[in-house]
Amino acid sequence: MDPQTYQLHIHLRRSVTVQVGALGCYRFPAGDYIYTGSAKRNIGARVRRHCSDSKKLRWHIDYLLHSSAASIVKVELSAEPECRLNQSTAGEITVPGFGASDCRSGCGSHLKYISLPSPH
């Protein structure tokens, strides 16, 4: 089965406050996050768009990735349904509703905070 779901592993070098479209203004602590999303068609184009620095801010994740403190460190593709994969991913919800405007599975958020940054 072809992948239709992706997870972006994001590192946030410092805490930032971001206006996430109509969702509101939120503080994101420094550390590591996993964002789970899906694309019914052309998942490669969707992932490339997320990795691009020049794009119109459309989805919640675009607003976070627009921060100079954010970087995608790894991308994983999966055939697992989006909400099932998200629910099986450990982590803390820091922004309720993030990436989950159309979620009907009770995920709460499709962005999870997974760890503090490692000390250097």
Biopython code that builds the backbone (N, CA, C, O; Angstrom):
import numpy as np
from Bio.PDB.StructureBuilder import StructureBuilder

atoms = [
    (1, "MET", "N", (0.831, -1.185, 0.000)),
    (1, "MET", "CA", (0.000, 0.000, 0.000)),
    (1, "MET", "C", (0.878, 1.253, 0.000)),
    (1, "MET", "O", (1.861, 1.326, 0.738)),
    (2, "ASP", "N", (0.527, 2.220, -0.816)),
    (2, "ASP", "CA", (1.299, 3.454, -0.914)),
    (2, "ASP", "C", (1.136, 4.306, 0.343)),
    (2, "ASP", "O", (0.071, 4.325, 0.959)),
    (3, "PRO", "N", (2.210, 5.013, 0.716)),
    (3, "PRO", "CA", (2.103, 5.889, 1.877)),
    (3, "PRO", "C", (1.139, 7.047, 1.602)),
    (3, "PRO", "O", (1.126, 7.616, 0.511)),
    (4, "GLN", "N", (0.353, 7.374, 2.592)),
    (4, "GLN", "CA", (-0.529, 8.534, 2.493)),
    (4, "GLN", "C", (-0.393, 9.437, 3.712)),
    (4, "GLN", "O", (-1.023, 10.491, 3.797)),
    (5, "THR", "N", (0.432, 9.009, 4.641)),
    (5, "THR", "CA", (0.627, 9.740, 5.884)),
    (5, "THR", "C", (2.112, 10.027, 6.056)),
    (5, "THR", "O", (2.963, 9.240, 5.643)),
    (6, "TYR", "N", (2.406, 11.159, 6.669)),
    (6, "TYR", "CA", (3.806, 11.518, 6.917)),
    (6, "TYR", "C", (3.945, 12.077, 8.318)),
    (6, "TYR", "O", (2.996, 12.605, 8.899)),
    (7, "GLN", "N", (5.148, 11.947, 8.842)),
    (7, "GLN", "CA", (5.478, 12.573, 10.113)),
    (7, "GLN", "C", (6.725, 13.422, 9.910)),
    (7, "GLN", "O", (7.747, 12.951, 9.411)),
    (8, "LEU", "N", (6.614, 14.677, 10.308)),
    (8, "LEU", "CA", (7.742, 15.593, 10.266)),
    (8, "LEU", "C", (8.335, 15.660, 11.666)),
    (8, "LEU", "O", (7.641, 15.995, 12.626)),
    (9, "HIS", "N", (9.613, 15.343, 11.777)),
    (9, "HIS", "CA", (10.329, 15.481, 13.045)),
    (9, "HIS", "C", (10.946, 16.874, 13.010)),
    (9, "HIS", "O", (11.771, 17.177, 12.148)),
    (10, "ILE", "N", (10.544, 17.705, 13.940)),
    (10, "ILE", "CA", (10.913, 19.116, 13.930)),
    (10, "ILE", "C", (11.717, 19.437, 15.182)),
    (10, "ILE", "O", (11.362, 19.034, 16.289)),
    (11, "HIS", "N", (12.799, 20.167, 14.983)),
    (11, "HIS", "CA", (13.580, 20.647, 16.122)),
    (11, "HIS", "C", (13.391, 22.153, 16.215)),
    (11, "HIS", "O", (13.542, 22.873, 15.228)),
    (12, "LEU", "N", (13.061, 22.615, 17.404)),
    (12, "LEU", "CA", (12.900, 24.038, 17.677)),
    (12, "LEU", "C", (14.066, 24.461, 18.572)),
    (12, "LEU", "O", (14.126, 24.090, 19.744)),
    (13, "ARG", "N", (14.995, 25.243, 18.004)),
    (13, "ARG", "CA", (16.235, 25.605, 18.708)),
    (13, "ARG", "C", (16.003, 26.469, 19.943)),
    (13, "ARG", "O", (16.786, 26.425, 20.892)),
    (14, "ARG", "N", (14.943, 27.242, 19.931)),
    (14, "ARG", "CA", (14.619, 28.103, 21.071)),
    (14, "ARG", "C", (13.105, 28.214, 21.163)),
    (14, "ARG", "O", (12.396, 27.935, 20.197)),
    (15, "SER", "N", (12.619, 28.615, 22.309)),
    (15, "SER", "CA", (11.181, 28.842, 22.467)),
    (15, "SER", "C", (10.760, 30.003, 21.574)),
    (15, "SER", "O", (11.481, 30.991, 21.433)),
    (16, "VAL", "N", (9.583, 29.865, 20.975)),
    (16, "VAL", "CA", (9.055, 30.928, 20.119)),
    (16, "VAL", "C", (7.568, 31.100, 20.390)),
    (16, "VAL", "O", (6.888, 30.168, 20.817)),
    (17, "THR", "N", (7.080, 32.299, 20.135)),
    (17, "THR", "CA", (5.652, 32.571, 20.173)),
    (17, "THR", "C", (5.220, 32.803, 18.738)),
    (17, "THR", "O", (5.803, 33.627, 18.033)),
    (18, "VAL", "N", (4.192, 32.074, 18.304)),
    (18, "VAL", "CA", (3.768, 32.099, 16.903)),
    (18, "VAL", "C", (2.265, 32.328, 16.825)),
    (18, "VAL", "O", (1.492, 31.715, 17.562)),
    (19, "GLN", "N", (1.866, 33.208, 15.932)),
    (19, "GLN", "CA", (0.451, 33.376, 15.588)),
    (19, "GLN", "C", (0.142, 32.273, 14.581)),
    (19, "GLN", "O", (0.632, 32.308, 13.452)),
    (20, "VAL", "N", (-0.662, 31.302, 14.980)),
    (20, "VAL", "CA", (-0.962, 30.133, 14.139)),
    (20, "VAL", "C", (-2.295, 30.376, 13.433)),
    (20, "VAL", "O", (-3.321, 29.804, 13.800)),
    (21, "GLY", "N", (-2.258, 31.229, 12.420)),
    (21, "GLY", "CA", (-3.466, 31.544, 11.673)),
    (21, "GLY", "C", (-4.600, 31.914, 12.605)),
    (21, "GLY", "O", (-4.400, 32.626, 13.588)),
    (22, "ALA", "N", (-5.792, 31.427, 12.293)),
    (22, "ALA", "CA", (-6.982, 31.716, 13.094)),
    (22, "ALA", "C", (-7.007, 30.934, 14.415)),
    (22, "ALA", "O", (-7.836, 31.212, 15.281)),
    (23, "LEU", "N", (-6.108, 29.965, 14.571)),
    (23, "LEU", "CA", (-6.070, 29.159, 15.795)),
    (23, "LEU", "C", (-5.686, 30.005, 17.009)),
    (23, "LEU", "O", (-6.160, 29.761, 18.119)),
    (24, "GLY", "N", (-4.823, 31.002, 16.788)),
    (24, "GLY", "CA", (-4.413, 31.884, 17.877)),
    (24, "GLY", "C", (-2.912, 31.966, 18.034)),
    (24, "GLY", "O", (-2.154, 31.395, 17.250)),
    (25, "CYS", "N", (-2.497, 32.682, 19.058)),
    (25, "CYS", "CA", (-1.085, 32.902, 19.337)),
    (25, "CYS", "C", (-0.651, 31.932, 20.445)),
    (25, "CYS", "O", (-1.287, 31.854, 21.496)),
    (26, "TYR", "N", (0.434, 31.200, 20.197)),
    (26, "TYR", "CA", (0.888, 30.186, 21.140)),
    (26, "TYR", "C", (2.390, 30.250, 21.334)),
    (26, "TYR", "O", (3.140, 30.629, 20.435)),
    (27, "ARG", "N", (2.808, 29.870, 22.532)),
    (27, "ARG", "CA", (4.230, 29.735, 22.840)),
    (27, "ARG", "C", (4.602, 28.265, 22.654)),
    (27, "ARG", "O", (3.963, 27.365, 23.200)),
    (28, "PHE", "N", (5.641, 28.055, 21.877)),
    (28, "PHE", "CA", (6.162, 26.710, 21.628)),
    (28, "PHE", "C", (7.492, 26.592, 22.357)),
    (28, "PHE", "O", (8.435, 27.310, 22.022)),
    (29, "PRO", "N", (7.595, 25.704, 23.349)),
    (29, "PRO", "CA", (8.871, 25.530, 24.042)),
    (29, "PRO", "C", (9.927, 24.943, 23.105)),
    (29, "PRO", "O", (9.604, 24.194, 22.184)),
    (30, "ALA", "N", (11.179, 25.288, 23.349)),
    (30, "ALA", "CA", (12.283, 24.700, 22.596)),
    (30, "ALA", "C", (12.257, 23.188, 22.776)),
    (30, "ALA", "O", (11.824, 22.692, 23.816)),
    (31, "GLY", "N", (12.712, 22.466, 21.783)),
    (31, "GLY", "CA", (12.773, 21.011, 21.876)),
    (31, "GLY", "C", (12.356, 20.360, 20.581)),
    (31, "GLY", "O", (12.431, 20.965, 19.512)),
    (32, "ASP", "N", (11.918, 19.125, 20.685)),
    (32, "ASP", "CA", (11.582, 18.314, 19.515)),
    (32, "ASP", "C", (10.090, 18.020, 19.459)),
    (32, "ASP", "O", (9.436, 17.806, 20.480)),
    (33, "TYR", "N", (9.571, 18.015, 18.235)),
    (33, "TYR", "CA", (8.156, 17.821, 17.977)),
    (33, "TYR", "C", (7.990, 16.806, 16.849)),
    (33, "TYR", "O", (8.893, 16.604, 16.037)),
    (34, "ILE", "N", (6.827, 16.178, 16.818)),
    (34, "ILE", "CA", (6.430, 15.361, 15.664)),
    (34, "ILE", "C", (5.069, 15.861, 15.204)),
    (34, "ILE", "O", (4.119, 15.954, 15.981)),
    (35, "TYR", "N", (5.005, 16.179, 13.915)),
    (35, "TYR", "CA", (3.753, 16.600, 13.289)),
    (35, "TYR", "C", (3.302, 15.483, 12.360)),
    (35, "TYR", "O", (4.081, 15.022, 11.525)),
    (36, "THR", "N", (2.061, 15.046, 12.492)),
    (36, "THR", "CA", (1.511, 13.988, 11.641)),
    (36, "THR", "C", (0.501, 14.610, 10.689)),
    (36, "THR", "O", (-0.422, 15.308, 11.107)),
    (37, "GLY", "N", (0.693, 14.344, 9.401)),
    (37, "GLY", "CA", (-0.210, 14.856, 8.381)),
    (37, "GLY", "C", (-0.447, 13.811, 7.319)),
    (37, "GLY", "O", (0.116, 12.718, 7.368)),
    (38, "SER", "N", (-1.289, 14.156, 6.352)),
    (38, "SER", "CA", (-1.568, 13.203, 5.278)),
    (38, "SER", "C", (-1.827, 13.946, 3.975)),
    (38, "SER", "O", (-2.099, 15.146, 3.962)),
    (39, "ALA", "N", (-1.737, 13.207, 2.892)),
    (39, "ALA", "CA", (-2.055, 13.720, 1.564)),
    (39, "ALA", "C", (-2.641, 12.559, 0.779)),
    (39, "ALA", "O", (-1.995, 11.525, 0.612)),
    (40, "LYS", "N", (-3.843, 12.729, 0.308)),
    (40, "LYS", "CA", (-4.485, 11.645, -0.451)),
    (40, "LYS", "C", (-3.812, 11.441, -1.813)),
    (40, "LYS", "O", (-3.787, 10.333, -2.350)),
    (41, "ARG", "N", (-3.269, 12.532, -2.356)),
    (41, "ARG", "CA", (-2.544, 12.451, -3.624)),
    (41, "ARG", "C", (-1.221, 13.190, -3.491)),
    (41, "ARG", "O", (-1.130, 14.202, -2.796)),
    (42, "ASN", "N", (-0.217, 12.686, -4.149)),
    (42, "ASN", "CA", (1.081, 13.350, -4.273)),
    (42, "ASN", "C", (1.700, 13.759, -2.938)),
    (42, "ASN", "O", (1.960, 14.937, -2.688)),
    (43, "ILE", "N", (1.926, 12.772, -2.100)),
    (43, "ILE", "CA", (2.499, 13.011, -0.773)),
    (43, "ILE", "C", (3.895, 13.641, -0.872)),
    (43, "ILE", "O", (4.288, 14.434, -0.017)),
    (44, "GLY", "N", (4.636, 13.278, -1.925)),
    (44, "GLY", "CA", (5.969, 13.851, -2.108)),
    (44, "GLY", "C", (5.923, 15.359, -2.262)),
    (44, "GLY", "O", (6.747, 16.071, -1.688)),
    (45, "ALA", "N", (4.967, 15.847, -3.030)),
    (45, "ALA", "CA", (4.822, 17.291, -3.220)),
    (45, "ALA", "C", (4.440, 17.972, -1.913)),
    (45, "ALA", "O", (4.920, 19.069, -1.629)),
    (46, "ARG", "N", (3.597, 17.350, -1.125)),
    (46, "ARG", "CA", (3.188, 17.935, 0.159)),
    (46, "ARG", "C", (4.397, 18.056, 1.090)),
    (46, "ARG", "O", (4.604, 19.093, 1.720)),
    (47, "VAL", "N", (5.185, 16.992, 1.170)),
    (47, "VAL", "CA", (6.361, 17.014, 2.047)),
    (47, "VAL", "C", (7.375, 18.042, 1.546)),
    (47, "VAL", "O", (7.944, 18.779, 2.350)),
    (48, "ARG", "N", (7.610, 18.105, 0.234)),
    (48, "ARG", "CA", (8.537, 19.103, -0.311)),
    (48, "ARG", "C", (8.061, 20.516, 0.013)),
    (48, "ARG", "O", (8.868, 21.392, 0.324)),
    (49, "ARG", "N", (6.753, 20.733, -0.058)),
    (49, "ARG", "CA", (6.198, 22.043, 0.270)),
    (49, "ARG", "C", (6.504, 22.395, 1.722)),
    (49, "ARG", "O", (6.916, 23.517, 2.018)),
    (50, "HIS", "N", (6.303, 21.441, 2.626)),
    (50, "HIS", "CA", (6.590, 21.702, 4.037)),
    (50, "HIS", "C", (8.074, 22.036, 4.243)),
    (50, "HIS", "O", (8.415, 22.857, 5.094)),
    (51, "CYS", "N", (8.938, 21.408, 3.474)),
    (51, "CYS", "CA", (10.383, 21.631, 3.615)),
    (51, "CYS", "C", (10.852, 22.931, 2.964)),
    (51, "CYS", "O", (11.977, 23.371, 3.202)),
    (52, "SER", "N", (10.012, 23.540, 2.156)),
    (52, "SER", "CA", (10.364, 24.767, 1.437)),
    (52, "SER", "C", (10.284, 25.990, 2.359)),
    (52, "SER", "O", (9.422, 26.079, 3.233)),
    (53, "ASP", "N", (11.202, 26.920, 2.136)),
    (53, "ASP", "CA", (11.191, 28.160, 2.909)),
    (53, "ASP", "C", (10.264, 29.210, 2.299)),
    (53, "ASP", "O", (9.839, 30.142, 2.981)),
    (54, "SER", "N", (9.954, 29.054, 1.008)),
    (54, "SER", "CA", (9.118, 30.068, 0.345)),
    (54, "SER", "C", (7.761, 29.465, -0.006)),
    (54, "SER", "O", (7.611, 28.768, -1.010)),
    (55, "LYS", "N", (6.792, 29.748, 0.834)),
    (55, "LYS", "CA", (5.437, 29.252, 0.604)),
    (55, "LYS", "C", (4.448, 30.171, 1.288)),
    (55, "LYS", "O", (4.782, 30.863, 2.250)),
    (56, "LYS", "N", (3.251, 30.168, 0.791)),
    (56, "LYS", "CA", (2.171, 30.909, 1.437)),
    (56, "LYS", "C", (1.797, 30.144, 2.707)),
    (56, "LYS", "O", (1.719, 28.915, 2.696)),
    (57, "LEU", "N", (1.571, 30.862, 3.783)),
    (57, "LEU", "CA", (1.189, 30.209, 5.041)),
    (57, "LEU", "C", (-0.274, 29.816, 4.938)),
    (57, "LEU", "O", (-1.162, 30.667, 4.892)),
    (58, "ARG", "N", (-0.511, 28.499, 4.904)),
    (58, "ARG", "CA", (-1.853, 27.962, 4.679)),
    (58, "ARG", "C", (-2.316, 27.070, 5.819)),
    (58, "ARG", "O", (-3.407, 27.248, 6.359)),
    (59, "TRP", "N", (-1.463, 26.097, 6.183)),
    (59, "TRP", "CA", (-1.800, 25.135, 7.224)),
    (59, "TRP", "C", (-1.121, 25.542, 8.529)),
    (59, "TRP", "O", (-0.150, 26.299, 8.526)),
    (60, "HIS", "N", (-1.640, 25.035, 9.636)),
    (60, "HIS", "CA", (-1.060, 25.358, 10.948)),
    (60, "HIS", "C", (0.450, 25.117, 10.963)),
    (60, "HIS", "O", (1.205, 25.946, 11.472)),
    (61, "ILE", "N", (0.885, 24.000, 10.413)),
    (61, "ILE", "CA", (2.306, 23.654, 10.443)),
    (61, "ILE", "C", (3.160, 24.681, 9.704)),
    (61, "ILE", "O", (4.321, 24.886, 10.057)),
    (62, "ASP", "N", (2.596, 25.330, 8.679)),
    (62, "ASP", "CA", (3.343, 26.352, 7.928)),
    (62, "ASP", "C", (3.783, 27.487, 8.851)),
    (62, "ASP", "O", (4.892, 28.004, 8.715)),
    (63, "TYR", "N", (2.927, 27.871, 9.778)),
    (63, "TYR", "CA", (3.223, 28.981, 10.679)),
    (63, "TYR", "C", (4.380, 28.637, 11.618)),
    (63, "TYR", "O", (5.246, 29.476, 11.866)),
    (64, "LEU", "N", (4.401, 27.421, 12.135)),
    (64, "LEU", "CA", (5.503, 27.002, 12.997)),
    (64, "LEU", "C", (6.800, 26.887, 12.206)),
    (64, "LEU", "O", (7.847, 27.358, 12.650)),
    (65, "LEU", "N", (6.729, 26.258, 11.032)),
    (65, "LEU", "CA", (7.939, 26.062, 10.228)),
    (65, "LEU", "C", (8.494, 27.375, 9.677)),
    (65, "LEU", "O", (9.660, 27.435, 9.289)),
    (66, "HIS", "N", (7.681, 28.412, 9.640)),
    (66, "HIS", "CA", (8.118, 29.730, 9.163)),
    (66, "HIS", "C", (9.099, 30.386, 10.143)),
    (66, "HIS", "O", (9.852, 31.283, 9.764)),
    (67, "SER", "N", (9.085, 29.939, 11.394)),
    (67, "SER", "CA", (10.002, 30.473, 12.397)),
    (67, "SER", "C", (11.443, 30.080, 12.069)),
    (67, "SER", "O", (11.714, 28.943, 11.683)),
    (68, "SER", "N", (12.356, 31.029, 12.225)),
    (68, "SER", "CA", (13.775, 30.731, 11.963)),
    (68, "SER", "C", (14.334, 29.727, 12.968)),
    (68, "SER", "O", (15.396, 29.150, 12.734)),
    (69, "ALA", "N", (13.638, 29.513, 14.078)),
    (69, "ALA", "CA", (14.100, 28.559, 15.097)),
    (69, "ALA", "C", (13.736, 27.115, 14.753)),
    (69, "ALA", "O", (14.263, 26.185, 15.363)),
    (70, "ALA", "N", (12.841, 26.919, 13.784)),
    (70, "ALA", "CA", (12.329, 25.577, 13.460)),
    (70, "ALA", "C", (13.068, 24.962, 12.287)),
    (70, "ALA", "O", (13.374, 25.636, 11.304)),
    (71, "SER", "N", (13.349, 23.676, 12.403)),
    (71, "SER", "CA", (13.917, 22.934, 11.270)),
    (71, "SER", "C", (13.382, 21.507, 11.274)),
    (71, "SER", "O", (13.201, 20.883, 12.320)),
    (72, "ILE", "N", (13.138, 21.020, 10.067)),
    (72, "ILE", "CA", (12.723, 19.619, 9.902)),
    (72, "ILE", "C", (14.000, 18.791, 9.879)),
    (72, "ILE", "O", (14.881, 19.025, 9.052)),
    (73, "VAL", "N", (14.102, 17.823, 10.788)),
    (73, "VAL", "CA", (15.310, 17.008, 10.877)),
    (73, "VAL", "C", (15.124, 15.609, 10.294)),
    (73, "VAL", "O", (16.098, 14.907, 10.023)),
    (74, "LYS", "N", (13.866, 15.212, 10.105)),
    (74, "LYS", "CA", (13.595, 13.872, 9.573)),
    (74, "LYS", "C", (12.152, 13.841, 9.084)),
    (74, "LYS", "O", (11.274, 14.492, 9.651)),
    (75, "VAL", "N", (11.924, 13.068, 8.015)),
    (75, "VAL", "CA", (10.577, 12.849, 7.486)),
    (75, "VAL", "C", (10.361, 11.349, 7.387)),
    (75, "VAL", "O", (11.206, 10.625, 6.860)),
    (76, "GLU", "N", (9.234, 10.888, 7.892)),
    (76, "GLU", "CA", (8.874, 9.472, 7.767)),
    (76, "GLU", "C", (7.548, 9.374, 7.028)),
    (76, "GLU", "O", (6.625, 10.147, 7.285)),
    (77, "LEU", "N", (7.460, 8.412, 6.104)),
    (77, "LEU", "CA", (6.227, 8.152, 5.371)),
    (77, "LEU", "C", (5.621, 6.852, 5.873)),
    (77, "LEU", "O", (6.338, 5.940, 6.286)),
    (78, "SER", "N", (4.290, 6.773, 5.836)),
    (78, "SER", "CA", (3.613, 5.587, 6.349)),
    (78, "SER", "C", (2.319, 5.332, 5.590)),
    (78, "SER", "O", (1.695, 6.256, 5.069)),
    (79, "ALA", "N", (1.927, 4.069, 5.538)),
    (79, "ALA", "CA", (0.628, 3.693, 4.987)),
    (79, "ALA", "C", (-0.439, 3.672, 6.086)),
    (79, "ALA", "O", (-1.624, 3.497, 5.804)),
    (80, "GLU", "N", (-0.013, 3.852, 7.330)),
    (80, "GLU", "CA", (-0.926, 3.885, 8.482)),
    (80, "GLU", "C", (-1.842, 5.108, 8.359)),
    (80, "GLU", "O", (-1.368, 6.182, 7.989)),
    (81, "PRO", "N", (-3.119, 4.978, 8.654)),
    (81, "PRO", "CA", (-4.008, 6.141, 8.618)),
    (81, "PRO", "C", (-3.517, 7.242, 9.573)),
    (81, "PRO", "O", (-2.974, 6.960, 10.641)),
    (82, "GLU", "N", (-3.718, 8.485, 9.167)),
    (82, "GLU", "CA", (-3.184, 9.650, 9.881)),
    (82, "GLU", "C", (-3.500, 9.649, 11.374)),
    (82, "GLU", "O", (-2.589, 9.768, 12.193)),
    (83, "CYS", "N", (-4.751, 9.518, 11.736)),
    (83, "CYS", "CA", (-5.119, 9.605, 13.153)),
    (83, "CYS", "C", (-4.608, 8.409, 13.952)),
    (83, "CYS", "O", (-4.219, 8.565, 15.109)),
    (84, "ARG", "N", (-4.602, 7.237, 13.363)),
    (84, "ARG", "CA", (-4.086, 6.062, 14.073)),
    (84, "ARG", "C", (-2.593, 6.235, 14.357)),
    (84, "ARG", "O", (-2.123, 5.938, 15.456)),
    (85, "LEU", "N", (-1.851, 6.722, 13.352)),
    (85, "LEU", "CA", (-0.422, 6.953, 13.541)),
    (85, "LEU", "C", (-0.191, 8.041, 14.588)),
    (85, "LEU", "O", (0.669, 7.894, 15.457)),
    (86, "ASN", "N", (-0.944, 9.115, 14.511)),
    (86, "ASN", "CA", (-0.811, 10.198, 15.476)),
    (86, "ASN", "C", (-1.107, 9.722, 16.894)),
    (86, "ASN", "O", (-0.380, 10.058, 17.828)),
    (87, "GLN", "N", (-2.161, 8.950, 17.054)),
    (87, "GLN", "CA", (-2.541, 8.477, 18.390)),
    (87, "GLN", "C", (-1.524, 7.490, 18.958)),
    (87, "GLN", "O", (-1.419, 7.351, 20.176)),
    (88, "SER", "N", (-0.780, 6.807, 18.101)),
    (88, "SER", "CA", (0.228, 5.860, 18.584)),
    (88, "SER", "C", (1.584, 6.531, 18.819)),
    (88, "SER", "O", (2.536, 5.878, 19.247)),
    (89, "THR", "N", (1.669, 7.821, 18.543)),
    (89, "THR", "CA", (2.907, 8.573, 18.736)),
    (89, "THR", "C", (2.886, 9.206, 20.122)),
    (89, "THR", "O", (1.977, 9.968, 20.453)),
    (90, "ALA", "N", (3.888, 8.887, 20.922)),
    (90, "ALA", "CA", (3.979, 9.450, 22.270)),
    (90, "ALA", "C", (4.293, 10.934, 22.183)),
    (90, "ALA", "O", (4.885, 11.395, 21.207)),
    (91, "GLY", "N", (3.902, 11.668, 23.191)),
    (91, "GLY", "CA", (4.230, 13.086, 23.249)),
    (91, "GLY", "C", (3.135, 13.862, 23.946)),
    (91, "GLY", "O", (2.074, 13.333, 24.278)),
    (92, "GLU", "N", (3.422, 15.121, 24.156)),
    (92, "GLU", "CA", (2.533, 16.020, 24.887)),
    (92, "GLU", "C", (1.900, 17.014, 23.914)),
    (92, "GLU", "O", (2.571, 17.534, 23.023)),
    (93, "ILE", "N", (0.624, 17.269, 24.091)),
    (93, "ILE", "CA", (-0.058, 18.275, 23.286)),
    (93, "ILE", "C", (0.196, 19.634, 23.918)),
    (93, "ILE", "O", (-0.199, 19.877, 25.059)),
    (94, "THR", "N", (0.853, 20.517, 23.182)),
    (94, "THR", "CA", (1.116, 21.859, 23.685)),
    (94, "THR", "C", (0.170, 22.889, 23.059)),
    (94, "THR", "O", (-0.049, 23.958, 23.627)),
    (95, "VAL", "N", (-0.387, 22.566, 21.891)),
    (95, "VAL", "CA", (-1.313, 23.471, 21.208)),
    (95, "VAL", "C", (-2.544, 22.669, 20.786)),
    (95, "VAL", "O", (-2.514, 22.002, 19.751)),
    (96, "PRO", "N", (-3.617, 22.722, 21.560)),
    (96, "PRO", "CA", (-4.825, 21.979, 21.220)),
    (96, "PRO", "C", (-5.372, 22.392, 19.849)),
    (96, "PRO", "O", (-5.445, 23.579, 19.531)),
    (97, "GLY", "N", (-5.749, 21.409, 19.054)),
    (97, "GLY", "CA", (-6.337, 21.649, 17.745)),
    (97, "GLY", "C", (-5.341, 21.851, 16.620)),
    (97, "GLY", "O", (-5.739, 21.964, 15.460)),
    (98, "PHE", "N", (-4.043, 21.900, 16.936)),
    (98, "PHE", "CA", (-3.025, 22.161, 15.914)),
    (98, "PHE", "C", (-3.041, 21.047, 14.864)),
    (98, "PHE", "O", (-2.839, 19.877, 15.191)),
    (99, "GLY", "N", (-3.278, 21.413, 13.617)),
    (99, "GLY", "CA", (-3.278, 20.447, 12.519)),
    (99, "GLY", "C", (-4.429, 19.474, 12.567)),
    (99, "GLY", "O", (-4.437, 18.489, 11.828)),
    (100, "ALA", "N", (-5.408, 19.728, 13.426)),
    (100, "ALA", "CA", (-6.488, 18.767, 13.623)),
    (100, "ALA", "C", (-7.866, 19.394, 13.425)),
    (100, "ALA", "O", (-8.849, 18.938, 14.009)),
    (101, "SER", "N", (-7.933, 20.438, 12.602)),
    (101, "SER", "CA", (-9.215, 21.121, 12.373)),
    (101, "SER", "C", (-10.280, 20.188, 11.816)),
    (101, "SER", "O", (-11.461, 20.313, 12.141)),
    (102, "ASP", "N", (-9.849, 19.248, 10.970)),
    (102, "ASP", "CA", (-10.806, 18.329, 10.351)),
    (102, "ASP", "C", (-10.773, 16.933, 10.980)),
    (102, "ASP", "O", (-11.366, 16.000, 10.438)),
    (103, "CYS", "N", (-10.091, 16.781, 12.111)),
    (103, "CYS", "CA", (-9.967, 15.479, 12.763)),
    (103, "CYS", "C", (-11.295, 15.071, 13.394)),
    (103, "CYS", "O", (-11.911, 15.844, 14.129)),
    (104, "ARG", "N", (-11.718, 13.868, 13.102)),
    (104, "ARG", "CA", (-12.969, 13.342, 13.671)),
    (104, "ARG", "C", (-12.688, 12.165, 14.613)),
    (104, "ARG", "O", (-13.608, 11.465, 15.039)),
    (105, "SER", "N", (-11.399, 11.957, 14.933)),
    (105, "SER", "CA", (-11.011, 10.813, 15.759)),
    (105, "SER", "C", (-10.620, 11.201, 17.175)),
    (105, "SER", "O", (-10.158, 10.360, 17.947)),
    (106, "GLY", "N", (-10.800, 12.460, 17.518)),
    (106, "GLY", "CA", (-10.504, 12.888, 18.883)),
    (106, "GLY", "C", (-9.031, 12.988, 19.210)),
    (106, "GLY", "O", (-8.646, 12.805, 20.365)),
    (107, "CYS", "N", (-8.191, 13.277, 18.217)),
    (107, "CYS", "CA", (-6.748, 13.349, 18.456)),
    (107, "CYS", "C", (-6.353, 14.501, 19.380)),
    (107, "CYS", "O", (-5.391, 14.384, 20.139)),
    (108, "GLY", "N", (-7.070, 15.582, 19.323)),
    (108, "GLY", "CA", (-6.722, 16.736, 20.147)),
    (108, "GLY", "C", (-5.725, 17.651, 19.474)),
    (108, "GLY", "O", (-5.852, 18.873, 19.559)),
    (109, "SER", "N", (-4.735, 17.085, 18.806)),
    (109, "SER", "CA", (-3.709, 17.838, 18.083)),
    (109, "SER", "C", (-2.924, 16.850, 17.243)),
    (109, "SER", "O", (-2.781, 15.686, 17.616)),
    (110, "HIS", "N", (-2.413, 17.315, 16.105)),
    (110, "HIS", "CA", (-1.547, 16.458, 15.287)),
    (110, "HIS", "C", (-0.091, 16.891, 15.410)),
    (110, "HIS", "O", (0.764, 16.466, 14.632)),
    (111, "LEU", "N", (0.182, 17.751, 16.407)),
    (111, "LEU", "CA", (1.547, 18.155, 16.737)),
    (111, "LEU", "C", (1.806, 17.734, 18.171)),
    (111, "LEU", "O", (1.050, 18.082, 19.077)),
    (112, "LYS", "N", (2.882, 16.979, 18.370)),
    (112, "LYS", "CA", (3.222, 16.523, 19.719)),
    (112, "LYS", "C", (4.641, 16.946, 20.076)),
    (112, "LYS", "O", (5.577, 16.834, 19.284)),
    (113, "TYR", "N", (4.752, 17.431, 21.290)),
    (113, "TYR", "CA", (6.048, 17.817, 21.875)),
    (113, "TYR", "C", (6.642, 16.556, 22.464)),
    (113, "TYR", "O", (6.054, 15.937, 23.351)),
    (114, "ILE", "N", (7.817, 16.173, 21.965)),
    (114, "ILE", "CA", (8.358, 14.883, 22.410)),
    (114, "ILE", "C", (9.546, 14.969, 23.352)),
    (114, "ILE", "O", (9.830, 14.012, 24.072)),
    (115, "SER", "N", (10.257, 16.117, 23.360)),
    (115, "SER", "CA", (11.382, 16.197, 24.287)),
    (115, "SER", "C", (11.953, 17.588, 24.383)),
    (115, "SER", "O", (11.764, 18.438, 23.512)),
    (116, "LEU", "N", (12.658, 17.785, 25.476)),
    (116, "LEU", "CA", (13.435, 18.996, 25.655)),
    (116, "LEU", "C", (14.692, 18.901, 24.814)),
    (116, "LEU", "O", (15.131, 17.797, 24.492)),
    (117, "PRO", "N", (15.287, 20.035, 24.448)),
    (117, "PRO", "CA", (16.547, 19.965, 23.702)),
    (117, "PRO", "C", (17.647, 19.371, 24.565)),
    (117, "PRO", "O", (17.656, 19.550, 25.783)),
    (118, "SER", "N", (18.568, 18.667, 23.936)),
    (118, "SER", "CA", (19.683, 18.099, 24.698)),
    (118, "SER", "C", (20.678, 19.211, 25.002)),
    (118, "SER", "O", (20.905, 20.080, 24.160)),
    (119, "PRO", "N", (21.277, 19.198, 26.192)),
    (119, "PRO", "CA", (22.234, 20.235, 26.554)),
    (119, "PRO", "C", (23.501, 20.115, 25.715)),
    (119, "PRO", "O", (23.955, 19.011, 25.412)),
    (120, "HIS", "N", (24.063, 21.253, 25.347)),
    (120, "HIS", "CA", (25.297, 21.237, 24.515)),
    (120, "HIS", "C", (26.453, 21.741, 25.329)),
    (120, "HIS", "O", (27.576, 21.811, 24.830)),
]
sb = StructureBuilder()
sb.init_structure("model")
sb.init_model(0)
sb.init_chain("A")
sb.init_seg("    ")
for serial, (resi, resn, name, xyz) in enumerate(atoms, 1):
    if name == "N":
        sb.init_residue(resn, " ", resi, " ")
    sb.init_atom(name, np.array(xyz, "f"), 0.0, 1.0, " ", f" {name:<3s}", serial, name[0])
structure = sb.get_structure()
